[in-house]
Amino acid sequence: MSILERGGNAFDAAAATAFALQVVEPHLNGMGGELTGLLWSGDHQRAEVLCGQGPAPAGASIERFSSLGLDAVPGTGLLAACVPGAFGAWTELVERYGRMEIGDVLEPAIAFARDGFPVSVKLHRSIARVADMFREHWPTSASLWLTNDGVPPTGSILRNPQLAETYSRLVQAGEGGRTREARIRQTHDAFYRGFVAEAIDAFGRTAEVMDSSGRPHGGLLTADDLAQFAPGFEAPISLDYAGVTVHKASTWTQGLVFLQQLAQLAHTDVAEVGRGSGRFAHLVVESAKLALADREAWYGDPAFVEVPIEGLLDPRYVAERARLIGDEASLELRPGAPGGRRPQLAPDLRVTPGAFGTGEPTMGESGQREPALALPPHGDTVHLDVADRWGNVVAVTTSGGWLQSSPAIPGLGFCLGTRAQMFWLTEGLPNSLAPGKRPRTTLTPTLATREGKPWLAFGTAGGDSQDQWSLVLLLTALHYEDDLQLAIDAPTFYTTHAPSSFYPRKREPGRVYIEGHADAEAVAFLRKHGHDVVVDEPWSQGWLSAVGQGPSAGWLRGAACARERQGYVVGR
């Protein structure tokens, strides 16, 4: 908010917020991570996608992992690192669409890292869960996140002087530029072609660290991989539904799932059955199963594989898929055959329960999950939305490089991400590992426009559940509830029917997790119709936030969910 009040625009404010969150919520995201963004520029009057997903290193291949005796990319450690794309994407956004100097954008993050910030309950719990692992296996992380007395208590002040120095050196690297754009570009180059890239290269070449395979490995990421990286802007894929046009990133994300579900649900009575009803949840879950099955069979980096996007959204194909939504829950994984093409699914993985670091690396605590695999609630991600007075709107989901993903890089104060765990090590799949290829990320913000203007920008943390929760918000806002905050506060649900995008790729056929404050009749309806329902704690899912057009010209609106989080909406 301070950035907006000092004359910065939505893009400056989004970048400043994201850099600050890298410091104060390091268990959810970090400087070594990645992002996906949807934006609308008031000057250019169009929707665009910001790609901050770095590709696999040049040395990462199926053959290389096979030579190490691995049939899956580990979920933690150095082998799973892709090029850290978040920093480059933010600098690219500020350079092209922002107004402020990069030093002003980074100032809040530098101050938090240098002067300290209070440890939240969630950060304390996350560090506590990995403290023994830090001490035994990742000493560089122990030096950053543990104190002489152990885990920093909730409310204590935590500092990261190494990260403050990294940010400061990056700003200083750009001070010789003659224009604002040149200064930002030099800052970018200091990361991807300067001291940061050199430190990442040296650590990957010399260190061998324990990962979720149960064995130590070195890294594959090199300085040359970073030097070759170029974040950029892309056209979105879009779908018209109920008077709005919904824009998503392409199939290097799971965003097409959202559009496929909307297209299928247009053939049902989802708009009339009642938001909190069991019938509503049944329709949404069954459409999710079909779209997620197509995700597994067809989605991948479109720069490497031919993804039948038009076929998946073809009205005849959509109608065919919608007819599969019956009155009973399906327990099958049913990808379709757009254009008559034969789908291919990856084989099931066999991972030893209790292996080091297995499960989506969220360090969650739901008693509903199997303790042997330590599978937690989703959420090692942050989402932010910003709208300003000039008609700019941006929604960004940023993640990776969290403190529990991989050991901290000496001297830099941050970790690398582990997004390469989303690749398959099976040949011939759309999301099979290849050098220079982007993994099919779960990060999937949404932008909806109405009559050629931005109407709603929104998103959430939550791994594979992101589009499921976001879809319910849009359906609710369009069909049932004008008040954004009430729409976000409504009970939500998600299915784990399809294979997880995260190591060890667990699948729970027919399983639905629903919040405990959902209507009891809705839960009974789902069970009666064959769903395997787990009732979670109340207020434990769906960490959504949204900004959008207000009730009349010149007004904006927003809402945020504080479920188990620090979620806020601020404006004036």
C-alpha positions in Angstrom: 0.0 0.0 0.0 2.9 2.3 0.7 4.2 1.8 -2.8 0.8 2.8 -4.3 0.7 5.9 -2.0 4.2 6.9 -3.2 3.1 6.9 -6.8 4.0 3.4 -7.7 1.5 1.4 -9.7 0.0 -2.1 -9.3 3.1 -3.8 -10.8 5.6 -2.0 -8.6 3.4 -2.8 -5.6 3.1 -6.5 -6.5 6.8 -6.9 -6.9 7.5 -5.1 -3.6 5.0 -7.2 -1.8 6.4 -10.4 -3.2 10.0 -9.6 -2.3 8.9 -8.8 1.3 7.0 -12.1 1.5 10.2 -13.9 0.5 11.6 -12.6 3.7 8.8 -12.8 6.2 7.2 -16.0 4.9 10.2 -18.1 3.9 8.3 -21.3 4.7 5.9 -20.4 1.8 8.2 -19.0 -0.9 11.6 -17.7 -1.5 14.0 -15.8 -3.8 15.0 -19.1 -5.4 11.4 -20.0 -6.5 9.1 -19.3 -9.4 5.9 -17.6 -10.3 2.9 -17.4 -12.7 1.2 -14.1 -13.2 -1.9 -12.8 -15.0 -2.1 -9.0 -15.6 -4.0 -6.3 -17.3 -2.2 -3.1 -18.3 -4.4 0.0 -18.4 -2.2 1.5 -21.1 -2.2 -1.6 -23.4 -5.8 -2.8 -22.6 -5.1 -6.5 -22.8 -4.6 -9.6 -20.7 -1.1 -11.0 -20.5 0.6 -13.9 -18.8 3.9 -13.3 -16.9 6.1 -16.5 -17.0 8.4 -16.8 -14.1 8.8 -20.6 -14.2 12.4 -21.5 -14.9 13.3 -24.5 -17.0 15.1 -27.7 -16.1 18.9 -27.4 -16.2 20.8 -28.4 -19.4 22.2 -31.4 -17.4 18.9 -32.7 -16.3 17.7 -35.6 -18.4 15.9 -38.9 -17.8 19.2 -40.7 -18.6 21.0 -38.7 -15.9 18.5 -39.6 -13.2 18.4 -43.3 -14.3 22.2 -43.4 -13.9 21.7 -42.3 -10.3 19.2 -45.2 -9.8 16.2 -42.9 -9.5 12.8 -43.4 -11.1 11.4 -40.1 -9.8 12.9 -36.6 -9.3 13.3 -36.2 -5.5 11.0 -33.8 -3.8 13.7 -32.1 -1.8 17.4 -31.3 -2.2 19.5 -30.0 -5.1 18.6 -32.4 -7.9 15.1 -31.0 -8.2 16.1 -27.4 -8.8 15.0 -25.6 -12.0 16.3 -22.1 -12.9 14.9 -19.7 -10.2 12.5 -17.7 -12.3 10.8 -15.4 -9.8 13.5 -12.7 -9.5 13.8 -12.3 -13.3 10.1 -12.2 -13.7 9.6 -9.5 -11.1 12.4 -7.3 -12.6 11.0 -7.8 -16.1 7.5 -6.7 -14.8 8.8 -3.6 -13.1 11.0 -2.7 -16.1 8.2 -3.0 -18.7 5.2 -1.9 -16.7 6.3 -0.3 -13.5 7.2 3.3 -12.6 9.6 3.0 -9.7 13.3 2.3 -9.3 14.2 -1.3 -8.4 15.9 0.0 -5.2 12.5 1.4 -4.1 10.8 -1.8 -4.9 13.3 -3.8 -2.9 13.5 -1.4 0.0 10.9 -3.1 2.2 12.4 -6.5 1.8 15.9 -5.3 2.6 14.6 -3.6 5.8 12.7 -6.7 6.9 15.8 -9.0 6.3 18.2 -6.5 7.9 16.2 -5.3 10.9 14.1 -8.4 11.5 10.5 -9.4 11.6 8.3 -11.3 14.2 8.2 -15.1 13.7 4.6 -16.2 12.9 3.0 -19.3 14.4 3.2 -21.1 11.0 6.9 -20.2 10.5 7.8 -21.4 13.9 6.0 -24.7 13.3 7.6 -25.2 9.9 11.1 -24.6 11.3 10.4 -26.9 14.2 9.4 -29.8 11.9 12.7 -29.6 10.0 15.1 -28.5 12.8 16.6 -32.0 13.3 17.0 -32.4 9.5 18.7 -29.0 9.4 21.1 -30.0 12.2 22.0 -33.4 10.7 21.9 -32.8 7.0 21.6 -29.1 6.0 24.0 -27.0 8.2 23.7 -23.9 6.0 20.0 -23.9 6.7 20.5 -24.5 10.4 22.8 -21.4 10.5 20.0 -19.3 9.0 16.8 -20.6 10.7 17.9 -21.9 14.0 19.2 -19.9 17.0 21.7 -21.0 19.6 18.7 -22.0 21.7 17.1 -24.0 18.9 13.9 -23.1 17.0 13.1 -19.3 17.2 9.9 -18.9 19.3 6.7 -17.4 17.9 6.8 -13.7 18.2 10.6 -13.5 18.5 12.5 -11.3 16.0 14.2 -13.2 13.2 16.8 -11.6 10.8 18.4 -12.7 7.6 21.5 -10.5 7.1 22.7 -12.7 4.3 19.6 -12.1 2.3 19.6 -8.4 3.1 23.2 -8.2 1.7 22.1 -10.2 -1.4 19.3 -7.8 -2.2 21.5 -4.8 -1.5 24.3 -6.0 -3.7 21.8 -6.5 -6.5 20.5 -3.0 -6.2 24.1 -1.6 -6.1 24.9 -3.5 -9.3 22.4 -1.4 -11.1 23.4 2.0 -9.8 25.6 2.8 -12.8 22.8 2.5 -15.3 21.8 5.8 -17.2 18.1 5.1 -17.3 15.6 3.4 -15.0 15.3 0.5 -17.4 19.1 0.1 -17.6 19.4 0.0 -13.9 16.8 -2.7 -13.6 18.5 -4.7 -16.4 21.8 -4.5 -14.6 20.2 -5.7 -11.4 18.7 -8.6 -13.3 22.1 -9.5 -14.8 23.8 -9.4 -11.4 21.5 -12.2 -10.4 21.6 -14.3 -13.6 25.1 -13.6 -14.8 26.8 -12.3 -11.7 27.6 -13.2 -8.1 24.3 -15.0 -7.4 24.7 -17.3 -10.4 28.3 -18.0 -9.4 27.3 -18.9 -5.9 24.6 -21.2 -7.0 26.9 -22.9 -9.5 29.7 -23.4 -6.9 27.3 -24.9 -4.4 25.8 -27.3 -6.8 29.2 -28.5 -8.0 30.8 -29.0 -4.6 28.0 -30.0 -2.2 26.2 -33.3 -1.9 23.1 -33.0 0.3 20.5 -35.5 1.6 17.2 -35.4 -0.3 13.9 -37.4 -0.4 15.6 -40.4 -2.1 17.3 -41.1 1.2 20.7 -40.5 -0.4 22.9 -37.4 -0.8 23.2 -35.9 -4.3 24.8 -32.8 -5.8 23.1 -30.3 -8.0 22.7 -30.0 -11.8 22.0 -26.3 -12.0 24.9 -24.2 -13.4 25.7 -20.6 -14.0 25.2 -21.1 -17.7 21.6 -22.3 -17.1 20.9 -19.1 -15.3 22.5 -16.9 -18.0 20.3 -18.5 -20.6 17.1 -17.8 -18.8 14.7 -15.1 -20.1 11.4 -14.5 -18.4 8.7 -13.1 -20.5 5.1 -12.3 -21.4 2.7 -14.6 -23.2 -0.8 -14.5 -24.5 -3.3 -16.3 -22.2 -5.7 -19.1 -23.1 -9.3 -17.8 -22.6 -12.9 -19.0 -22.4 -16.2 -17.2 -22.3 -18.5 -18.2 -19.5 -21.7 -16.6 -18.0 -20.9 -13.1 -19.4 -17.2 -13.0 -18.5 -14.0 -14.0 -20.3 -11.7 -16.1 -18.1 -7.9 -15.9 -18.8 -5.4 -18.5 -17.7 -1.7 -19.4 -18.4 -1.0 -22.1 -20.9 -0.2 -25.7 -20.3 3.2 -25.3 -18.6 0.7 -24.7 -15.8 -2.5 -26.5 -14.8 -4.6 -23.5 -15.7 -6.5 -25.2 -18.6 -8.1 -27.4 -15.9 -10.1 -24.4 -14.8 -11.3 -23.6 -18.3 -12.2 -27.3 -19.0 -14.2 -27.5 -15.8 -16.1 -24.3 -16.7 -16.9 -25.6 -20.2 -18.2 -28.9 -18.8 -20.2 -27.3 -16.1 -22.0 -25.1 -18.6 -23.8 -28.3 -19.6 -25.1 -28.9 -16.1 -27.4 -27.2 -13.6 -24.5 -25.9 -11.4 -25.9 -22.4 -11.5 -29.3 -23.4 -10.0 -28.6 -26.1 -7.4 -27.4 -23.9 -4.6 -23.8 -23.0 -3.6 -23.6 -25.0 -0.4 -25.5 -28.0 -1.6 -24.1 -31.5 -2.1 -25.2 -31.4 -5.7 -23.1 -28.4 -6.3 -20.0 -30.0 -4.8 -20.7 -33.3 -6.7 -20.8 -31.5 -10.1 -17.6 -29.5 -9.4 -15.7 -32.5 -8.1 -16.8 -34.8 -11.0 -15.8 -32.1 -13.5 -12.4 -31.7 -11.7 -11.8 -35.4 -12.0 -12.3 -35.3 -15.8 -10.2 -32.2 -16.3 -7.4 -33.4 -14.0 -7.3 -36.7 -15.9 -6.8 -34.7 -19.1 -4.1 -32.7 -17.3 -2.2 -35.9 -16.7 -2.5 -37.2 -20.2 -2.1 -34.0 -22.3 -0.5 -31.0 -20.4 3.1 -30.0 -20.8 5.4 -27.2 -21.9 3.9 -26.1 -25.3 7.4 -25.1 -26.4 8.3 -28.9 -26.3 5.1 -30.8 -26.9 2.0 -30.4 -29.0 -0.8 -29.9 -26.5 -4.3 -30.2 -28.1 -5.6 -27.1 -26.4 -8.2 -26.3 -29.1 -9.3 -29.9 -29.0 -9.7 -30.0 -25.2 -12.0 -26.9 -25.4 -13.8 -28.0 -28.6 -17.6 -27.8 -27.9 -18.1 -31.3 -29.2 -15.4 -32.7 -27.0 -16.6 -30.7 -24.0 -20.1 -32.0 -24.5 -18.8 -35.6 -24.7 -16.9 -35.1 -21.5 -19.8 -33.4 -19.7 -22.0 -36.5 -20.4 -19.7 -38.5 -18.2 -20.7 -36.5 -15.2 -23.3 -38.8 -13.8 -25.2 -39.0 -10.5 -22.6 -41.3 -8.9 -19.0 -40.5 -8.1 -16.5 -42.0 -10.5 -13.5 -43.9 -9.1 -11.7 -44.1 -12.5 -9.1 -41.8 -13.9 -10.6 -41.1 -17.3 -8.6 -38.9 -19.7 -10.3 -38.2 -23.0 -9.2 -38.5 -26.6 -9.4 -35.0 -28.3 -9.3 -35.3 -32.0 -9.1 -39.1 -31.7 -5.7 -38.9 -30.2 -4.9 -41.7 -27.7 -4.1 -40.6 -24.2 -1.1 -41.9 -22.3 -0.8 -41.8 -18.5 2.3 -42.2 -16.3 2.8 -45.4 -14.3 2.2 -45.4 -10.6 5.3 -44.7 -8.4 6.4 -46.9 -5.6 7.9 -44.8 -2.8 8.9 -46.2 0.5 6.7 -44.8 3.3 8.6 -42.5 5.7 11.4 -41.7 3.2 13.3 -38.5 3.9 11.2 -35.5 2.9 8.4 -37.3 1.0 5.1 -35.8 0.3 4.2 -32.3 -0.9 6.8 -30.2 1.0 4.3 -28.3 3.0 5.1 -29.7 6.5 1.4 -29.7 7.3 -0.4 -31.1 10.3 -3.8 -32.5 9.5 -4.5 -35.6 11.4 -6.5 -36.8 8.5 -3.5 -37.7 6.4 -1.4 -40.9 6.6 1.4 -40.1 9.1 3.8 -42.6 7.4 3.9 -40.4 4.3 3.5 -37.2 6.2 1.1 -35.9 3.5 -0.1 -32.5 4.7 -2.6 -29.9 3.7 -1.5 -28.0 0.7 0.0 -24.5 0.8 3.7 -23.8 0.4 2.8 -20.9 -1.8 1.6 -17.3 -1.6 -0.8 -15.4 -3.7 -1.3 -11.7 -4.2 -3.6 -9.4 -6.2 -3.2 -5.7 -6.8 -5.4 -3.1 -8.6 -4.6 0.6 -8.9 -6.3 3.9 -10.0 -4.9 3.7 -13.5 -6.7 0.5 -14.4 -3.8 -1.9 -13.9 -4.6 -5.2 -12.3 -2.2 -8.1 -11.5 -2.7 -11.5 -9.9 0.4 -13.6 -9.1 1.0 -16.9 -7.5 4.6 -17.3 -6.4 6.2 -20.3 -4.7 9.2 -22.5 -4.4 12.5 -21.9 -2.7 10.9 -22.4 0.7 13.2 -23.0 3.6 12.3 -26.8 3.7 12.9 -27.4 0.0 16.7 -27.5 -0.2 19.6 -26.3 1.8 20.4 -22.6 1.9 23.1 -21.4 -0.5 26.1 -20.2 1.4 26.3 -16.5 1.6 23.1 -15.7 -0.2 20.5 -16.4 2.5 18.0 -18.3 0.3 17.3 -21.8 -1.0 16.6 -23.2 -4.5 13.2 -24.5 -5.5 12.3 -28.1 -6.2 9.8 -27.7 -9.1 11.5 -30.3 -11.2 9.9 -32.9 -9.0 6.8 -32.4 -11.2 8.5 -33.9 -14.2 8.0 -37.6 -15.0 11.0 -39.8 -15.6 9.0 -41.9 -18.1 9.7 -41.2 -21.8 7.1 -40.0 -24.2 4.7 -38.1 -21.8 3.8 -34.4 -22.3 5.4 -33.7 -18.9 8.4 -35.9 -19.2 11.7 -34.4 -18.1 13.9 -32.8 -20.8 16.8 -30.2 -20.6 15.5 -26.6 -20.9 11.8 -27.6 -20.5 9.4 -26.0 -18.0 7.8 -28.4 -15.5 4.0 -28.3 -15.5 3.6 -26.1 -12.4 0.6 -25.9 -10.2 0.8 -22.1 -9.9 -2.4 -20.8 -11.6 -3.8 -17.3 -10.9 -6.9 -16.2 -12.8 -8.1 -13.0 -14.5 -11.7 -12.5 -15.5 -12.7 -9.6 -17.8 -16.2 -8.3 -18.6 -17.0 -6.2 -21.6 -13.3 -5.8 -22.4 -12.3 -4.5 -18.9 -10.8 -6.3 -15.9 -13.6 -7.6 -13.6 -11.9 -9.9 -11.1 -8.3 -11.1 -10.4 -7.9 -13.9 -7.9 -6.1 -17.0 -6.8 -4.9 -19.0 -3.9 -2.1 -21.2 -2.5 -2.8 -24.9 -2.5 -0.9 -27.1 -5.0 -3.3 -29.2 -7.0 -6.2 -27.6 -5.3 -5.6 -24.1 -6.5 -7.9 -24.2 -9.5 -10.5 -26.2 -7.6 -10.9 -23.6 -4.9 -10.6 -20.7 -7.4 -13.3 -22.2 -9.6 -15.7 -22.3 -6.6 -15.0 -18.7 -6.0 -15.8 -17.7 -9.6 -19.0 -19.8 -9.7 -20.1 -18.4 -6.4 -19.4 -14.8 -7.5 -21.2 -15.3 -10.8 -24.2 -17.3 -9.7 -24.8 -17.0 -6.0 -23.1 -14.3 -4.0 -22.1 -10.7 -5.1 -20.2 -10.1 -1.9 -16.6 -11.3 -2.4 -15.8 -11.7 1.2 -18.9 -13.9 1.8 -18.0 -15.9 -1.3 -14.5 -16.5 0.0 -15.7 -17.4 3.5 -18.1 -20.1 2.3 -17.1 -23.7 3.0 -15.0 -25.3 0.3 -13.7 -28.7 -0.8 -11.3 -30.4 -3.2 -10.5 -33.8 -4.6 -7.3 -35.8 -4.6 -8.7 -38.3 -7.1 -5.9 -37.5 -9.7 -2.2 -38.1 -9.1 -0.5 -35.4 -7.1 1.8 -33.1 -9.0 4.3 -33.4 -6.1 6.6 -36.3 -5.2 5.6 -39.1 -4.5 2.6 -38.5 -6.8 0.1 -40.0 -4.5 -3.5 -40.6 -5.7 -6.7 -41.1 -3.6 -9.5 -42.3 -6.0 -12.8 -40.8 -5.1 -11.5 -38.9 -2.1 -13.0 -35.5 -1.3 -11.8 -33.2 1.5 -14.4 -30.8 2.7 -14.3 -28.1 5.5 -16.0 -29.0 8.8 -18.3 -26.0 8.7 -20.0 -27.3 5.5 -23.6 -28.2 5.7 -24.1 -31.7 7.1 -26.7 -32.5 4.4 -24.1 -31.7 1.7 -21.7 -34.1 3.3 -24.4 -36.8 3.5 -25.3 -36.2 -0.1 -21.7 -36.7 -1.3 -21.3 -39.9 0.7 -24.7 -41.3 -0.5 -23.5 -40.7 -4.1 -20.3 -42.6 -3.7 -17.7 -40.1 -2.7 -15.0 -41.0 -0.1 -15.5 -37.9 2.1 -13.0 -36.7 4.7 -14.3 -33.8 6.8 -11.4 -31.5 7.6 -11.3 -29.0 10.4 -13.5 -25.9 9.9 -11.8 -23.0 8.2 -8.8 -25.1 7.0 -9.0 -24.8 3.2 -9.2 -22.3 0.3 -6.7 -19.5 1.0 -8.2 -17.2 -1.6 -7.8 -13.5 -2.3 -9.3 -11.3 -5.0 -9.5 -7.8 -6.3 -11.8 -6.4 -8.9 -14.1 -3.8 -10.3 -16.3 -2.1 -7.7 -20.0 -1.4 -7.8 -19.6 1.7 -10.0 -16.9 3.4 -12.0 -13.9 4.6 -10.1 -14.4 2.0 -7.3 -12.4 -1.1 -6.6 -13.3 -4.0 -4.3 -11.3 -6.8 -2.7 -11.4 -9.7 -0.3 -9.0 -12.1 1.4 -9.2 -15.3 3.4 -7.4 -15.6 6.7 -7.9 -19.3 7.1 -4.8 -20.5 9.0 -2.9 -17.7 7.4 -2.0 -14.0 7.3 -4.4 -12.9 4.7 -5.6 -9.3 4.2 -7.3 -6.9 1.9 -6.1 -3.3 2.1 -7.2 -0.3 0.1 -8.2 3.4 0.1 
